[in-house]
Amino acid sequence: MAQVTLKGVQKIYPLDEGRKARKADPAEGREKNSQYTEKGFIAVQDFNLDIEDREFIVLVGPSGCGKSTTLRMIAGLEEITAGELYIGDRLVNEVAAKDRDIAMVFQSYALYPHMTVYDNMAFALKLRRLPKDEIDRAVREAADILDIAEYLKRKPKALSGGQRQRVAIGRAIVRRPQVFLMDEPLSNLDAKLRNQMRAEIIKLRQKVDTTFIYVTHDQVEAMTLGDRIVIMKDGLIQQTGTPQEVFDHPANLFVAGFIGSPQMNFFEVTLKEKEGRYFIAVDGNEIALCDEMQAAFKEGKVRGGEVILGIRPEHIALSEESLAHMSATVDVSEMMGSSIHLHAKKGEKSLVAIIPDQGWSHRASFQYGSPVFFTFDTEVIHLFDKDTGANLLGGT
């Protein structure tokens, strides 16, 4: 087992001649997209992370954010342009992938179609020329862990997608690597199978005592699987923390909007200071901030002005008009079983509120265009700098 440490890791892909010709002025190109420089396209920028032994880390972010490139650099499938990568105490920048003692599970199952499940799982061990009895023991132990022992004689075409992914994971397990890498292993499965396989990976982690680094674009996977999650955008780490930390204390607007489903609502409001107390002005109402924000803003000498208010859908409650903090008009209501996802319009902005279902008479009031009134607790709101997007309370 091993720690994994990345220090100032960077990946730059050289620009092709056609790209260089089209970008006669590099400064103009950087202004349009800071990932393009004279050196090339910066896929990963100054990546610093210490992953503890036996920790389950999830790299999450939208497509093109650099998470898979980072994983491939750890695996040795991509060269590191700058920085240092350690597995345990060993610097592995120049170490071949086969000598890093890692195992990787890809998005595609990458199974040998002409081999049985047993032979697929045993293949890497046979290449090492291990004794037959040792190979057999390792394969059957992995098959028992993954509940695929009954499929060992079958070929991949006779298996479902979920079963094939278990075989791919089993092929990695038998190698007993120091580090287990997984690159969006569930993205090819349907929703039901993804839920089942998420549970299987959680159980697997309890049985296989090793370090996991998992890549996904699905924030639900990140929140349910990771001890810590690393949220990336444009090749940069936006925030690192436990799932609860990044949910409760997002560092910036991007993290706040990315983590949580449905995503957080955002509105432009005015932050005001009166006689040492802070308020936000919403719909003509002045709402006093919670004690935590009062103390933090006072200590930081935060000035009033235009800010972004963030409220999660589950933190918005229906209210009587006389007590409301804000008003809107109903756009769409979605019945989700125990709750209603109420989509409403507030001027040009849309908002989503999760309302506990209280029966048919309650649902009837959510007709298109009808007015609705909301309130919220300032202890669970977030305020962001309008220019930088940073959380005014900071993030973990």
VEXDREN-2710 file (C-alpha; in Angstrom, 1 decimal):
% VEXDREN-2710
k/r/px/py/pz
1/MET/0.0/0.0/0.0
2/ALA/1.2/3.5/-0.6
3/GLN/0.7/7.2/-0.4
4/VAL/0.5/9.2/-3.7
5/THR/1.9/12.7/-3.8
6/LEU/1.7/15.2/-6.6
7/LYS/3.8/18.4/-6.4
8/GLY/3.2/21.1/-8.9
9/VAL/2.3/18.6/-11.6
10/GLN/1.6/20.1/-15.0
11/LYS/0.7/18.7/-18.4
12/ILE/1.1/20.8/-21.5
13/TYR/0.2/19.5/-25.0
14/PRO/2.2/21.3/-27.7
15/LEU/0.1/23.3/-30.2
16/ASP/0.0/22.0/-33.8
17/GLU/1.3/24.2/-36.5
18/GLY/-2.2/25.0/-37.7
19/ARG/-3.2/26.2/-34.3
20/LYS/-0.1/28.4/-34.1
21/ALA/-0.8/29.9/-37.5
22/ARG/-4.4/30.8/-36.6
23/LYS/-3.2/32.4/-33.3
24/ALA/-0.9/35.1/-34.6
25/ASP/-1.1/37.0/-31.3
26/PRO/-0.5/34.6/-28.3
27/ALA/-1.6/37.3/-25.9
28/GLU/-5.0/37.5/-27.5
29/GLY/-5.3/33.7/-27.3
30/ARG/-4.5/33.7/-23.6
31/GLU/-7.2/36.4/-23.0
32/LYS/-9.8/34.1/-24.7
33/ASN/-8.7/31.0/-23.0
34/SER/-6.0/31.0/-20.3
35/GLN/-5.2/27.3/-21.0
36/TYR/-3.6/28.2/-24.3
37/THR/-0.1/29.7/-24.1
38/GLU/2.9/30.0/-26.3
39/LYS/4.1/26.6/-24.9
40/GLY/0.8/24.8/-25.8
41/PHE/-2.5/23.8/-24.3
42/ILE/-2.2/23.4/-20.5
43/ALA/-4.4/20.5/-19.7
44/VAL/-3.4/20.3/-16.0
45/GLN/-2.0/23.3/-14.1
46/ASP/0.0/23.3/-10.9
47/PHE/-1.7/20.2/-9.4
48/ASN/-0.8/19.6/-5.8
49/LEU/-2.3/16.8/-3.7
50/ASP/-1.3/14.4/-0.9
51/ILE/-3.3/11.2/-1.0
52/GLU/-3.0/9.1/2.1
53/ASP/-2.3/5.4/2.2
54/ARG/-5.6/3.5/1.8
55/GLU/-7.6/6.7/1.1
56/PHE/-10.3/6.8/-1.5
57/ILE/-9.9/10.0/-3.6
58/VAL/-12.3/11.1/-6.3
59/LEU/-11.3/13.5/-9.0
60/VAL/-14.5/15.1/-10.4
61/GLY/-15.3/17.9/-12.8
62/PRO/-16.9/18.5/-16.2
63/SER/-15.5/17.0/-19.4
64/GLY/-12.2/18.5/-20.4
65/CYS/-11.2/19.7/-16.9
66/GLY/-8.0/17.6/-16.8
67/LYS/-9.1/14.8/-14.3
68/SER/-8.5/11.9/-16.7
69/THR/-5.2/13.4/-17.8
70/THR/-4.1/13.6/-14.2
71/LEU/-5.0/10.0/-13.7
72/ARG/-3.2/8.9/-16.8
73/MET/-0.1/10.8/-15.5
74/ILE/-0.3/8.8/-12.3
75/ALA/-0.6/5.6/-14.3
76/GLY/2.3/6.4/-16.5
77/LEU/0.3/6.6/-19.6
78/GLU/1.0/10.3/-20.1
79/GLU/4.3/12.1/-19.6
80/ILE/4.5/14.7/-16.9
81/THR/5.5/18.1/-18.3
82/ALA/6.6/19.6/-15.0
83/GLY/6.3/18.8/-11.3
84/GLU/6.9/15.6/-9.3
85/LEU/4.9/12.4/-8.7
86/TYR/5.6/10.1/-5.8
87/ILE/4.1/6.7/-5.2
88/GLY/5.2/5.9/-1.6
89/ASP/8.6/7.4/-1.2
90/ARG/9.7/6.8/-4.8
91/LEU/9.8/9.5/-7.5
92/VAL/8.1/7.9/-10.5
93/ASN/8.2/10.6/-13.2
94/GLU/10.5/8.5/-15.3
95/VAL/9.3/5.1/-14.2
96/ALA/7.5/3.0/-16.8
97/ALA/3.8/2.2/-16.2
98/LYS/4.4/-1.5/-15.8
99/ASP/6.9/-0.8/-13.0
100/ARG/4.7/1.6/-10.9
101/ASP/2.8/-1.2/-9.1
102/ILE/-0.6/0.2/-10.1
103/ALA/-3.7/-1.3/-11.6
104/MET/-6.2/0.6/-13.8
105/VAL/-9.8/0.1/-14.7
106/PHE/-11.0/1.9/-17.8
107/GLN/-14.3/3.2/-19.0
108/SER/-14.4/0.5/-21.6
109/TYR/-14.1/-3.0/-20.1
110/ALA/-11.2/-3.9/-22.5
111/LEU/-11.6/-7.6/-22.0
112/TYR/-10.2/-10.2/-24.3
113/PRO/-13.3/-11.5/-26.1
114/HIS/-11.7/-14.9/-27.0
115/MET/-10.8/-15.6/-23.4
116/THR/-12.9/-16.9/-20.5
117/VAL/-13.5/-14.7/-17.4
118/TYR/-11.0/-16.8/-15.6
119/ASP/-8.3/-16.4/-18.3
120/ASN/-9.0/-12.6/-18.5
121/MET/-8.4/-12.3/-14.8
122/ALA/-5.4/-14.6/-14.8
123/PHE/-3.7/-13.1/-17.8
124/ALA/-1.4/-10.5/-16.0
125/LEU/-0.4/-13.1/-13.4
126/LYS/0.5/-15.6/-16.2
127/LEU/2.8/-12.9/-17.8
128/ARG/4.6/-12.7/-14.4
129/ARG/5.1/-16.5/-14.6
130/LEU/3.6/-17.0/-11.2
131/PRO/2.8/-20.6/-10.0
132/LYS/-0.5/-22.0/-11.3
133/ASP/-1.8/-22.6/-7.8
134/GLU/-1.0/-19.1/-6.7
135/ILE/-2.8/-17.7/-9.9
136/ASP/-5.8/-19.9/-9.2
137/ARG/-6.1/-18.8/-5.6
138/ALA/-5.8/-15.1/-6.5
139/VAL/-8.4/-15.4/-9.3
140/ARG/-10.9/-17.3/-7.2
141/GLU/-10.5/-14.9/-4.2
142/ALA/-11.2/-11.9/-6.5
143/ALA/-14.1/-13.7/-8.1
144/ASP/-15.6/-14.3/-4.6
145/ILE/-15.1/-10.7/-3.6
146/LEU/-16.9/-9.5/-6.7
147/ASP/-19.6/-12.3/-6.7
148/ILE/-18.6/-13.5/-10.2
149/ALA/-17.3/-17.0/-9.3
150/GLU/-20.2/-18.7/-11.3
151/TYR/-19.1/-16.9/-14.5
152/LEU/-15.4/-17.9/-14.5
153/LYS/-16.0/-20.3/-17.5
154/ARG/-18.0/-17.9/-19.6
155/LYS/-16.7/-15.5/-22.2
156/PRO/-17.4/-11.7/-22.0
157/LYS/-20.1/-11.8/-24.7
158/ALA/-22.2/-14.0/-22.4
159/LEU/-22.1/-11.4/-19.6
160/SER/-24.1/-8.2/-18.9
161/GLY/-22.5/-4.8/-18.8
162/GLY/-22.3/-4.8/-15.0
163/GLN/-20.8/-8.3/-14.9
164/ARG/-18.2/-7.3/-17.5
165/GLN/-17.2/-4.3/-15.4
166/ARG/-16.8/-6.6/-12.4
167/VAL/-14.5/-8.8/-14.4
168/ALA/-12.4/-5.8/-15.4
169/ILE/-12.2/-4.8/-11.7
170/GLY/-11.3/-8.4/-10.8
171/ARG/-8.5/-8.4/-13.3
172/ALA/-7.0/-5.4/-11.5
173/ILE/-7.6/-6.8/-8.0
174/VAL/-5.6/-10.0/-8.6
175/ARG/-2.5/-8.0/-9.1
176/ARG/-2.7/-6.6/-5.6
177/PRO/-1.4/-3.2/-6.6
178/GLN/-0.2/-0.4/-4.3
179/VAL/-2.7/2.0/-6.0
180/PHE/-6.0/1.2/-7.7
181/LEU/-6.9/3.7/-10.5
182/MET/-10.5/3.9/-12.0
183/ASP/-11.3/6.1/-15.0
184/GLU/-15.1/6.6/-15.2
185/PRO/-15.7/2.8/-14.8
186/LEU/-19.5/3.2/-14.6
187/SER/-20.2/5.6/-17.4
188/ASN/-21.2/2.9/-19.9
189/LEU/-23.8/1.4/-17.6
190/ASP/-27.5/2.3/-17.4
191/ALA/-28.8/4.2/-14.3
192/LYS/-29.9/1.1/-12.4
193/LEU/-26.6/-0.7/-13.0
194/ARG/-24.6/2.4/-12.0
195/ASN/-26.4/2.5/-8.7
196/GLN/-25.8/-1.2/-8.1
197/MET/-22.1/-0.9/-9.1
198/ARG/-21.6/2.1/-6.9
199/ALA/-22.7/0.0/-3.9
200/GLU/-20.4/-2.8/-5.1
201/ILE/-17.4/-0.4/-5.3
202/ILE/-18.1/0.8/-1.7
203/LYS/-18.1/-2.9/-0.5
204/LEU/-15.0/-3.6/-2.6
205/ARG/-13.2/-0.8/-0.9
206/GLN/-13.9/-2.4/2.5
207/LYS/-12.5/-5.7/1.3
208/VAL/-9.5/-4.5/-0.7
209/ASP/-7.2/-2.6/1.5
210/THR/-5.5/-0.3/-0.9
211/THR/-5.4/3.3/-2.2
212/PHE/-8.1/4.2/-4.7
213/ILE/-8.0/7.1/-7.1
214/TYR/-11.3/7.4/-9.0
215/VAL/-12.2/9.7/-11.8
216/THR/-15.8/10.7/-12.7
217/HIS/-17.9/13.6/-14.1
218/ASP/-20.8/12.4/-12.0
219/GLN/-21.0/14.4/-8.8
220/VAL/-23.4/11.8/-7.2
221/GLU/-20.6/9.2/-7.6
222/ALA/-18.1/11.6/-6.2
223/MET/-20.2/12.4/-3.1
224/THR/-21.1/8.7/-2.4
225/LEU/-17.7/7.1/-3.0
226/GLY/-14.9/9.5/-1.9
227/ASP/-13.3/10.0/1.5
228/ARG/-12.2/13.3/-0.1
229/ILE/-13.2/14.8/-3.5
230/VAL/-11.0/17.0/-5.7
231/ILE/-13.1/19.3/-7.9
232/MET/-11.4/20.5/-11.1
233/LYS/-12.1/23.0/-13.8
234/ASP/-9.9/24.1/-16.7
235/GLY/-7.0/22.0/-15.4
236/LEU/-7.0/23.6/-11.9
237/ILE/-8.1/22.3/-8.5
238/GLN/-11.1/24.4/-7.4
239/GLN/-11.5/22.7/-4.0
240/THR/-10.5/19.6/-2.1
241/GLY/-12.4/18.3/0.9
242/THR/-14.7/15.7/2.2
243/PRO/-18.1/15.4/0.4
244/GLN/-19.8/17.1/3.3
245/GLU/-17.2/19.9/3.5
246/VAL/-17.6/20.9/-0.2
247/PHE/-21.4/20.6/0.0
248/ASP/-21.7/22.8/3.1
249/HIS/-18.8/25.2/2.4
250/PRO/-18.2/25.5/-1.4
251/ALA/-15.1/27.6/-2.1
252/ASN/-16.6/29.4/-5.1
253/LEU/-19.5/29.7/-7.5
254/PHE/-18.3/26.9/-9.7
255/VAL/-18.1/24.4/-6.9
256/ALA/-21.4/25.5/-5.5
257/GLY/-23.1/25.0/-8.8
258/PHE/-21.4/21.7/-9.6
259/ILE/-22.0/19.9/-6.3
260/GLY/-25.6/19.2/-5.5
261/SER/-28.6/18.1/-7.5
262/PRO/-30.7/20.0/-8.4
263/GLN/-28.0/22.6/-8.5
264/MET/-27.8/25.6/-6.2
265/ASN/-29.9/28.7/-7.1
266/PHE/-28.1/32.0/-7.6
267/PHE/-29.4/35.6/-7.4
268/GLU/-27.8/39.0/-7.5
269/VAL/-28.5/40.8/-4.2
270/THR/-27.2/43.8/-2.3
271/LEU/-25.1/43.3/0.9
272/LYS/-25.6/46.2/3.3
273/GLU/-23.9/47.2/6.5
274/LYS/-25.8/49.2/9.1
275/GLU/-24.4/50.1/12.6
276/GLY/-22.0/47.1/12.5
277/ARG/-24.7/44.6/11.3
278/TYR/-24.9/43.0/7.9
279/PHE/-28.1/42.5/5.8
280/ILE/-29.0/41.4/2.3
281/ALA/-31.6/43.2/0.3
282/VAL/-33.9/40.8/-1.6
283/ASP/-37.2/41.8/-3.2
284/GLY/-37.3/45.0/-1.1
285/ASN/-36.7/43.0/2.1
286/GLU/-33.7/43.5/4.3
287/ILE/-32.7/40.2/5.9
288/ALA/-30.2/40.0/8.7
289/LEU/-27.4/37.5/8.2
290/CYS/-26.7/34.7/10.7
291/ASP/-24.3/35.2/13.6
292/GLU/-21.5/33.3/11.8
293/MET/-21.6/35.6/8.8
294/GLN/-21.9/38.7/11.0
295/ALA/-18.8/37.8/13.0
296/ALA/-16.8/36.7/9.9
297/PHE/-17.7/39.8/7.8
298/LYS/-17.0/42.1/10.7
299/GLU/-13.6/40.6/11.3
300/GLY/-12.8/40.7/7.6
301/LYS/-14.1/44.2/7.3
302/VAL/-16.3/43.2/4.4
303/ARG/-17.8/46.1/2.5
304/GLY/-21.3/46.2/1.2
305/GLY/-22.2/46.0/-2.5
306/GLU/-23.5/43.7/-5.1
307/VAL/-23.0/40.0/-4.3
308/ILE/-24.3/36.6/-5.5
309/LEU/-26.7/34.8/-3.1
310/GLY/-26.6/31.0/-3.3
311/ILE/-29.4/28.9/-1.9
312/ARG/-29.8/25.1/-2.4
313/PRO/-33.3/24.0/-3.5
314/GLU/-33.8/21.9/-0.3
315/HIS/-33.2/25.1/1.8
316/ILE/-36.1/27.1/0.3
317/ALA/-39.5/26.8/2.0
318/LEU/-42.9/27.9/1.0
319/SER/-44.2/30.9/2.9
320/GLU/-47.2/33.2/3.3
321/GLU/-46.9/36.4/1.3
322/SER/-46.6/38.6/4.5
323/LEU/-43.6/36.6/5.8
324/ALA/-41.9/35.9/2.4
325/HIS/-38.3/36.8/1.6
326/MET/-38.9/36.5/-2.1
327/SER/-41.6/35.9/-4.6
328/ALA/-41.8/34.1/-8.0
329/THR/-44.2/32.6/-10.5
330/VAL/-44.7/28.9/-11.1
331/ASP/-43.2/27.5/-14.3
332/VAL/-43.1/23.7/-13.9
333/SER/-43.8/21.4/-11.0
334/GLU/-42.3/17.9/-11.1
335/MET/-43.7/15.2/-8.8
336/MET/-40.8/13.2/-7.4
337/GLY/-42.6/10.9/-5.0
338/SER/-42.1/12.3/-1.5
339/SER/-41.3/15.8/-2.8
340/ILE/-42.1/18.2/-5.6
341/HIS/-39.4/19.9/-7.6
342/LEU/-40.9/23.3/-8.1
343/HIS/-39.4/25.4/-11.0
344/ALA/-40.3/29.0/-10.8
345/LYS/-39.4/32.3/-12.5
346/LYS/-38.1/35.3/-10.6
347/GLY/-37.8/38.0/-13.3
348/GLU/-35.4/36.6/-15.8
349/LYS/-34.0/34.1/-13.4
350/SER/-35.1/30.6/-12.8
351/LEU/-35.1/28.9/-9.4
352/VAL/-35.8/25.4/-8.1
353/ALA/-37.3/24.6/-4.7
354/ILE/-37.8/21.1/-3.3
355/ILE/-41.1/21.1/-1.5
356/PRO/-42.3/18.2/0.6
357/ASP/-45.4/16.7/-0.9
358/GLN/-48.5/17.4/1.3
359/GLY/-51.2/15.8/-0.9
360/TRP/-53.3/16.5/-3.9
361/SER/-54.8/19.8/-2.6
362/HIS/-51.3/21.1/-2.1
363/ARG/-50.1/20.2/-5.6
364/ALA/-53.1/21.9/-7.2
365/SER/-51.8/25.3/-6.1
366/PHE/-48.7/24.9/-8.3
367/GLN/-50.4/25.9/-11.6
368/TYR/-48.4/27.5/-14.3
369/GLY/-48.1/31.3/-13.8
370/SER/-49.5/31.3/-10.2
371/PRO/-47.6/33.3/-7.6
372/VAL/-45.5/31.5/-4.9
373/PHE/-43.7/32.9/-1.9
374/PHE/-40.5/31.6/-0.3
375/THR/-38.5/32.1/2.8
376/PHE/-35.0/30.7/3.8
377/ASP/-32.7/30.5/6.8
378/THR/-29.6/32.6/6.5
379/GLU/-27.6/29.9/8.3
380/VAL/-27.6/27.8/5.1
381/ILE/-27.2/30.5/2.4
382/HIS/-24.0/31.3/0.7
383/LEU/-22.7/34.7/-0.5
384/PHE/-20.1/35.0/-3.3
385/ASP/-18.0/37.8/-4.6
386/LYS/-19.7/39.1/-7.8
387/ASP/-16.3/39.6/-9.6
388/THR/-14.2/36.7/-8.5
389/GLY/-16.9/34.1/-7.6
390/ALA/-15.1/33.4/-4.3
391/ASN/-17.2/32.4/-1.2
392/LEU/-17.2/35.4/1.1
393/LEU/-16.9/33.0/4.0
394/GLY/-14.1/31.1/2.3
395/GLY/-14.1/27.3/1.6
396/THR/-12.3/24.3/2.9
END
